[in-house]
C-alpha cells in the first residue's frame, strides 16, 4: 500500500491512536505522542497540512521498528 500524499499531522495523530499512541505534550506545531505497549516509545509529529512524504515515511518507519512490524503492515493497520 502506498503512503497517503495528502495526510495532515492531525489525521496521523488520530490514526496512531489505533496503535495505542496518545498525546503527551505539544510545543508550537509539534505534538509528542507516547505509547506504553510493548514498551514506552515517543514520536514527535509536526502538526502541518499536508505532511511531507519523507517526514511521514520516517515517522512510520520509527513506529514500525518499535512495534516490530514492517512499514507496510503499519500503513495497512492505520489506513487500510
DOVEX-858535 format. One record per residue: residue number from 1; residue in three letters; y, z, x of N, C-alpha, C, O in turn. Coordinates in steps of 0.2 Angstrom, whole numbers. Layout:
<rec zado="NUM" marlum="Ala" n_Y="Y" n_Z="Z" n_X="X" ca_Y="Y" ca_Z="Z" ca_X="X" c_Y="Y" c_Z="Z" c_X="X" o_Y="Y" o_Z="Z" o_X="X"/>
...
% end
This chain:
<rec zado="1" marlum="Unk" n_Y="-6" n_Z="0" n_X="4" ca_Y="0" ca_Z="0" ca_X="0" c_Y="6" c_Z="0" c_X="4" o_Y="7" o_Z="4" o_X="9"/>
<rec zado="2" marlum="Unk" n_Y="11" n_Z="-4" n_X="3" ca_Y="17" ca_Z="-5" ca_X="7" c_Y="22" c_Z="1" c_X="5" o_Y="21" o_Z="4" o_X="0"/>
<rec zado="3" marlum="Unk" n_Y="26" n_Z="3" n_X="10" ca_Y="31" ca_Z="8" ca_X="9" c_Y="36" c_Z="6" c_X="4" o_Y="38" o_Z="0" o_X="4"/>
<rec zado="4" marlum="Unk" n_Y="39" n_Z="10" n_X="-1" ca_Y="44" ca_Z="8" ca_X="-5" c_Y="50" c_Z="6" c_X="-1" o_Y="52" o_Z="10" o_X="4"/>
<rec zado="5" marlum="Unk" n_Y="54" n_Z="1" n_X="-3" ca_Y="60" ca_Z="-1" ca_X="1" c_Y="66" c_Z="2" c_X="-2" o_Y="72" o_Z="2" o_X="1"/>
<rec zado="6" marlum="Unk" n_Y="66" n_Z="5" n_X="-8" ca_Y="72" ca_Z="7" ca_X="-12" c_Y="72" c_Z="15" c_X="-14" o_Y="75" o_Z="17" o_X="-19"/>
<rec zado="7" marlum="Unk" n_Y="68" n_Z="18" n_X="-10" ca_Y="67" ca_Z="25" ca_X="-11" c_Y="73" c_Z="30" c_X="-9" o_Y="75" o_Z="29" o_X="-3"/>
<rec zado="8" marlum="Unk" n_Y="75" n_Z="34" n_X="-13" ca_Y="81" ca_Z="39" ca_X="-11" c_Y="78" c_Z="45" c_X="-8" o_Y="72" o_Z="47" o_X="-9"/>
<rec zado="9" marlum="Unk" n_Y="82" n_Z="49" n_X="-5" ca_Y="80" ca_Z="55" ca_X="-2" c_Y="77" c_Z="60" c_X="-8" o_Y="72" o_Z="64" o_X="-7"/>
<rec zado="10" marlum="Unk" n_Y="81" n_Z="60" n_X="-13" ca_Y="79" ca_Z="64" ca_X="-19" c_Y="73" c_Z="63" c_X="-22" o_Y="69" o_Z="67" o_X="-24"/>
<rec zado="11" marlum="Unk" n_Y="71" n_Z="56" n_X="-22" ca_Y="65" ca_Z="54" ca_X="-25" c_Y="59" c_Z="56" c_X="-20" o_Y="54" o_Z="58" o_X="-23"/>
<rec zado="12" marlum="Unk" n_Y="60" n_Z="56" n_X="-14" ca_Y="55" ca_Z="58" ca_X="-9" c_Y="54" c_Z="65" c_X="-9" o_Y="48" o_Z="67" o_X="-9"/>
<rec zado="13" marlum="Unk" n_Y="59" n_Z="69" n_X="-10" ca_Y="58" ca_Z="76" ca_X="-11" c_Y="54" c_Z="78" c_X="-17" o_Y="50" o_Z="82" o_X="-16"/>
<rec zado="14" marlum="Unk" n_Y="55" n_Z="75" n_X="-23" ca_Y="51" ca_Z="76" ca_X="-29" c_Y="44" c_Z="74" c_X="-27" o_Y="39" o_Z="77" o_X="-29"/>
<rec zado="15" marlum="Unk" n_Y="43" n_Z="68" n_X="-24" ca_Y="36" ca_Z="66" ca_X="-23" c_Y="32" c_Z="71" c_X="-18" o_Y="26" o_Z="72" o_X="-19"/>
<rec zado="16" marlum="Unk" n_Y="36" n_Z="73" n_X="-13" ca_Y="32" ca_Z="78" ca_X="-9" c_Y="31" c_Z="84" c_X="-12" o_Y="26" o_Z="88" o_X="-9"/>
<rec zado="17" marlum="Unk" n_Y="34" n_Z="86" n_X="-18" ca_Y="32" ca_Z="92" ca_X="-21" c_Y="24" c_Z="91" c_X="-24" o_Y="21" o_Z="96" o_X="-25"/>
<rec zado="18" marlum="Unk" n_Y="22" n_Z="85" n_X="-25" ca_Y="15" ca_Z="84" ca_X="-27" c_Y="10" c_Z="87" c_X="-21" o_Y="4" o_Z="88" o_X="-23"/>
<rec zado="19" marlum="Unk" n_Y="12" n_Z="87" n_X="-15" ca_Y="8" ca_Z="89" ca_X="-9" c_Y="10" c_Z="96" c_X="-8" o_Y="7" o_Z="99" o_X="-2"/>
<rec zado="20" marlum="Unk" n_Y="13" n_Z="100" n_X="-12" ca_Y="15" ca_Z="107" ca_X="-11" c_Y="21" c_Z="109" c_X="-7" o_Y="22" o_Z="114" o_X="-5"/>
<rec zado="21" marlum="Unk" n_Y="25" n_Z="104" n_X="-5" ca_Y="31" ca_Z="105" ca_X="-2" c_Y="37" c_Z="108" c_X="-7" o_Y="37" o_Z="105" o_X="-12"/>
<rec zado="22" marlum="Unk" n_Y="41" n_Z="112" n_X="-4" ca_Y="46" ca_Z="115" ca_X="-8" c_Y="52" c_Z="115" c_X="-4" o_Y="52" o_Z="116" o_X="2"/>
<rec zado="23" marlum="Unk" n_Y="58" n_Z="115" n_X="-8" ca_Y="65" ca_Z="115" ca_X="-4" c_Y="66" c_Z="122" c_X="-2" o_Y="65" o_Z="127" o_X="-5"/>
<rec zado="24" marlum="Unk" n_Y="67" n_Z="123" n_X="5" ca_Y="69" ca_Z="130" ca_X="8" c_Y="76" c_Z="131" c_X="10" o_Y="78" o_Z="136" o_X="10"/>
<rec zado="25" marlum="Unk" n_Y="79" n_Z="125" n_X="11" ca_Y="86" ca_Z="126" ca_X="13" c_Y="89" c_Z="119" c_X="13" o_Y="86" o_Z="114" o_X="13"/>
<rec zado="26" marlum="Unk" n_Y="96" n_Z="119" n_X="13" ca_Y="100" ca_Z="112" ca_X="13" c_Y="106" c_Z="113" c_X="18" o_Y="109" o_Z="118" o_X="17"/>
<rec zado="27" marlum="Unk" n_Y="107" n_Z="109" n_X="22" ca_Y="113" ca_Z="109" ca_X="26" c_Y="116" c_Z="102" c_X="26" o_Y="114" o_Z="97" o_X="29"/>
<rec zado="28" marlum="Unk" n_Y="122" n_Z="101" n_X="22" ca_Y="125" ca_Z="95" ca_X="21" c_Y="121" c_Z="91" c_X="17" o_Y="118" o_Z="92" o_X="11"/>
<rec zado="29" marlum="Unk" n_Y="119" n_Z="85" n_X="20" ca_Y="115" ca_Z="80" ca_X="16" c_Y="108" c_Z="80" c_X="18" o_Y="104" o_Z="76" o_X="16"/>
<rec zado="30" marlum="Unk" n_Y="106" n_Z="85" n_X="22" ca_Y="99" ca_Z="86" ca_X="24" c_Y="95" c_Z="92" c_X="21" o_Y="98" o_Z="97" o_X="21"/>
<rec zado="31" marlum="Unk" n_Y="90" n_Z="90" n_X="18" ca_Y="86" ca_Z="95" ca_X="14" c_Y="79" c_Z="97" c_X="18" o_Y="76" o_Z="92" o_X="21"/>
<rec zado="32" marlum="Unk" n_Y="78" n_Z="103" n_X="19" ca_Y="72" ca_Z="105" ca_X="23" c_Y="67" c_Z="107" c_X="18" o_Y="68" o_Z="112" o_X="13"/>
<rec zado="33" marlum="Unk" n_Y="61" n_Z="105" n_X="18" ca_Y="55" ca_Z="106" ca_X="14" c_Y="50" c_Z="110" c_X="18" o_Y="49" o_Z="109" o_X="24"/>
<rec zado="34" marlum="Unk" n_Y="46" n_Z="114" n_X="15" ca_Y="41" ca_Z="118" ca_X="18" c_Y="35" c_Z="118" c_X="14" o_Y="35" o_Z="119" o_X="8"/>
<rec zado="35" marlum="Unk" n_Y="29" n_Z="118" n_X="17" ca_Y="23" ca_Z="119" ca_X="14" c_Y="19" c_Z="125" c_X="18" o_Y="20" o_Z="125" o_X="24"/>
<rec zado="36" marlum="Unk" n_Y="15" n_Z="128" n_X="14" ca_Y="10" ca_Z="133" ca_X="17" c_Y="3" c_Z="131" c_X="17" o_Y="-1" o_Z="135" o_X="20"/>
<rec zado="37" marlum="Unk" n_Y="2" n_Z="125" n_X="15" ca_Y="-5" ca_Z="123" ca_X="15" c_Y="-6" c_Z="117" c_X="19" o_Y="-2" o_Z="112" o_X="18"/>
<rec zado="38" marlum="Unk" n_Y="-11" n_Z="116" n_X="23" ca_Y="-16" ca_Z="121" ca_X="25" c_Y="-13" c_Z="126" c_X="30" o_Y="-16" o_Z="132" o_X="31"/>
<rec zado="39" marlum="Unk" n_Y="-7" n_Z="125" n_X="33" ca_Y="-3" ca_Z="129" ca_X="37" c_Y="4" c_Z="128" c_X="36" o_Y="6" o_Z="123" o_X="33"/>
<rec zado="40" marlum="Unk" n_Y="8" n_Z="132" n_X="39" ca_Y="15" ca_Z="131" ca_X="37" c_Y="18" c_Z="125" c_X="41" o_Y="16" o_Z="124" o_X="47"/>
<rec zado="41" marlum="Unk" n_Y="22" n_Z="121" n_X="38" ca_Y="24" ca_Z="115" ca_X="40" c_Y="31" c_Z="113" c_X="37" o_Y="32" o_Z="114" o_X="31"/>
<rec zado="42" marlum="Unk" n_Y="36" n_Z="111" n_X="41" ca_Y="43" ca_Z="110" ca_X="39" c_Y="44" c_Z="102" c_X="40" o_Y="42" o_Z="99" o_X="45"/>
<rec zado="43" marlum="Unk" n_Y="48" n_Z="99" n_X="36" ca_Y="50" ca_Z="92" ca_X="37" c_Y="57" c_Z="92" c_X="34" o_Y="59" o_Z="95" o_X="29"/>
<rec zado="44" marlum="Unk" n_Y="62" n_Z="88" n_X="37" ca_Y="69" ca_Z="88" ca_X="35" c_Y="69" c_Z="81" c_X="32" o_Y="68" o_Z="76" o_X="35"/>
<rec zado="45" marlum="Unk" n_Y="72" n_Z="80" n_X="26" ca_Y="73" ca_Z="74" ca_X="23" c_Y="81" c_Z="73" c_X="22" o_Y="84" o_Z="77" o_X="19"/>
<rec zado="46" marlum="Unk" n_Y="83" n_Z="67" n_X="24" ca_Y="90" ca_Z="66" ca_X="23" c_Y="91" c_Z="64" c_X="16" o_Y="87" o_Z="59" o_X="13"/>
<rec zado="47" marlum="Unk" n_Y="96" n_Z="67" n_X="12" ca_Y="97" ca_Z="65" ca_X="5" c_Y="101" c_Z="59" c_X="4" o_Y="107" o_Z="59" o_X="2"/>
<rec zado="48" marlum="Unk" n_Y="99" n_Z="53" n_X="7" ca_Y="103" ca_Z="47" ca_X="7" c_Y="99" c_Z="42" c_X="2" o_Y="94" o_Z="43" o_X="0"/>
<rec zado="49" marlum="Unk" n_Y="103" n_Z="37" n_X="-1" ca_Y="101" ca_Z="32" ca_X="-5" c_Y="103" c_Z="26" c_X="-3" o_Y="109" o_Z="24" o_X="-3"/>
<rec zado="50" marlum="Unk" n_Y="98" n_Z="21" n_X="-1" ca_Y="91" ca_Z="22" ca_X="0" c_Y="90" c_Z="25" c_X="7" o_Y="94" o_Z="25" o_X="11"/>
<rec zado="51" marlum="Unk" n_Y="84" n_Z="28" n_X="8" ca_Y="81" ca_Z="30" ca_X="15" c_Y="80" c_Z="24" c_X="19" o_Y="77" o_Z="19" o_X="16"/>
<rec zado="52" marlum="Unk" n_Y="81" n_Z="24" n_X="25" ca_Y="79" ca_Z="18" ca_X="30" c_Y="72" c_Z="18" c_X="30" o_Y="69" o_Z="23" o_X="30"/>
<rec zado="53" marlum="Unk" n_Y="69" n_Z="12" n_X="31" ca_Y="62" ca_Z="11" ca_X="31" c_Y="59" c_Z="15" c_X="37" o_Y="53" o_Z="18" o_X="36"/>
<rec zado="54" marlum="Unk" n_Y="62" n_Z="15" n_X="42" ca_Y="59" ca_Z="18" ca_X="48" c_Y="59" c_Z="26" c_X="48" o_Y="55" o_Z="29" o_X="50"/>
<rec zado="55" marlum="Unk" n_Y="65" n_Z="28" n_X="44" ca_Y="65" ca_Z="36" ca_X="43" c_Y="59" c_Z="38" c_X="38" o_Y="56" o_Z="43" o_X="40"/>
<rec zado="56" marlum="Unk" n_Y="58" n_Z="34" n_X="33" ca_Y="53" ca_Z="35" ca_X="28" c_Y="46" c_Z="35" c_X="32" o_Y="42" o_Z="40" o_X="30"/>
<rec zado="57" marlum="Unk" n_Y="45" n_Z="30" n_X="36" ca_Y="39" ca_Z="29" ca_X="39" c_Y="38" c_Z="35" c_X="44" o_Y="32" o_Z="38" o_X="44"/>
<rec zado="58" marlum="Unk" n_Y="43" n_Z="38" n_X="47" ca_Y="42" ca_Z="43" ca_X="52" c_Y="40" c_Z="50" c_X="48" o_Y="36" o_Z="54" o_X="50"/>
<rec zado="59" marlum="Unk" n_Y="44" n_Z="51" n_X="42" ca_Y="43" ca_Z="57" ca_X="38" c_Y="36" c_Z="57" c_X="36" o_Y="32" o_Z="62" o_X="36"/>
<rec zado="60" marlum="Unk" n_Y="33" n_Z="51" n_X="33" ca_Y="27" ca_Z="51" ca_X="30" c_Y="21" c_Z="51" c_X="36" o_Y="16" o_Z="54" o_X="34"/>
<rec zado="61" marlum="Unk" n_Y="23" n_Z="49" n_X="42" ca_Y="18" ca_Z="50" ca_X="47" c_Y="17" c_Z="57" c_X="49" o_Y="12" o_Z="59" o_X="51"/>
<rec zado="62" marlum="Unk" n_Y="23" n_Z="61" n_X="49" ca_Y="23" ca_Z="68" ca_X="51" c_Y="19" c_Z="72" c_X="45" o_Y="15" o_Z="76" o_X="47"/>
<rec zado="63" marlum="Unk" n_Y="20" n_Z="70" n_X="39" ca_Y="16" ca_Z="73" ca_X="33" c_Y="9" c_Z="72" c_X="34" o_Y="5" o_Z="76" o_X="33"/>
<rec zado="64" marlum="Unk" n_Y="7" n_Z="66" n_X="35" ca_Y="0" ca_Z="64" ca_X="36" c_Y="-3" c_Z="67" c_X="42" o_Y="-9" o_Z="69" o_X="41"/>
<rec zado="65" marlum="Unk" n_Y="0" n_Z="68" n_X="47" ca_Y="-3" ca_Z="71" ca_X="53" c_Y="-4" c_Z="79" c_X="51" o_Y="-9" o_Z="81" o_X="53"/>
<rec zado="66" marlum="Unk" n_Y="0" n_Z="82" n_X="48" ca_Y="-1" ca_Z="89" ca_X="46" c_Y="-6" c_Z="89" c_X="41" o_Y="-10" o_Z="94" o_X="41"/>
<rec zado="67" marlum="Unk" n_Y="-7" n_Z="85" n_X="36" ca_Y="-12" ca_Z="85" ca_X="31" c_Y="-18" c_Z="82" c_X="33" o_Y="-23" o_Z="83" o_X="29"/>
<rec zado="68" marlum="Unk" n_Y="-19" n_Z="80" n_X="39" ca_Y="-25" ca_Z="77" ca_X="42" c_Y="-27" c_Z="71" c_X="37" o_Y="-33" o_Z="70" o_X="36"/>
<rec zado="69" marlum="Unk" n_Y="-22" n_Z="67" n_X="35" ca_Y="-24" ca_Z="61" ca_X="31" c_Y="-21" c_Z="55" c_X="35" o_Y="-17" o_Z="56" o_X="40"/>
<rec zado="70" marlum="Unk" n_Y="-22" n_Z="49" n_X="33" ca_Y="-19" ca_Z="43" ca_X="36" c_Y="-12" c_Z="42" c_X="32" o_Y="-12" o_Z="45" o_X="26"/>
<rec zado="71" marlum="Unk" n_Y="-8" n_Z="39" n_X="35" ca_Y="-1" ca_Z="37" ca_X="31" c_Y="-3" c_Z="34" c_X="25" o_Y="1" o_Z="35" o_X="20"/>
<rec zado="72" marlum="Unk" n_Y="-7" n_Z="29" n_X="25" ca_Y="-9" ca_Z="25" ca_X="19" c_Y="-11" c_Z="30" c_X="13" o_Y="-10" o_Z="29" o_X="7"/>
<rec zado="73" marlum="Unk" n_Y="-15" n_Z="35" n_X="15" ca_Y="-18" ca_Z="40" ca_X="10" c_Y="-12" c_Z="44" c_X="7" o_Y="-12" o_Z="45" o_X="1"/>
<rec zado="74" marlum="Unk" n_Y="-7" n_Z="46" n_X="11" ca_Y="-2" ca_Z="50" ca_X="9" c_Y="3" c_Z="45" c_X="4" o_Y="5" o_Z="48" o_X="-1"/>
<rec zado="75" marlum="Unk" n_Y="4" n_Z="39" n_X="6" ca_Y="8" ca_Z="34" ca_X="2" c_Y="5" c_Z="34" c_X="-5" o_Y="8" o_Z="34" o_X="-10"/>
<rec zado="76" marlum="Unk" n_Y="-2" n_Z="33" n_X="-5" ca_Y="-6" ca_Z="32" ca_X="-11" c_Y="-5" c_Z="38" c_X="-16" o_Y="-4" o_Z="37" o_X="-22"/>
<rec zado="77" marlum="Unk" n_Y="-6" n_Z="44" n_X="-13" ca_Y="-5" ca_Z="50" ca_X="-16" c_Y="2" c_Z="51" c_X="-19" o_Y="3" o_Z="54" o_X="-25"/>
<rec zado="78" marlum="Unk" n_Y="7" n_Z="49" n_X="-16" ca_Y="14" ca_Z="50" ca_X="-18" c_Y="16" c_Z="45" c_X="-23" o_Y="20" o_Z="47" o_X="-27"/>
<rec zado="79" marlum="Unk" n_Y="14" n_Z="39" n_X="-21" ca_Y="17" ca_Z="33" ca_X="-25" c_Y="12" c_Z="29" c_X="-29" o_Y="14" o_Z="24" o_X="-32"/>
<rec zado="80" marlum="Unk" n_Y="6" n_Z="30" n_X="-28" ca_Y="1" ca_Z="26" ca_X="-31" c_Y="0" c_Z="28" c_X="-38" o_Y="-5" o_Z="24" o_X="-41"/>
% end
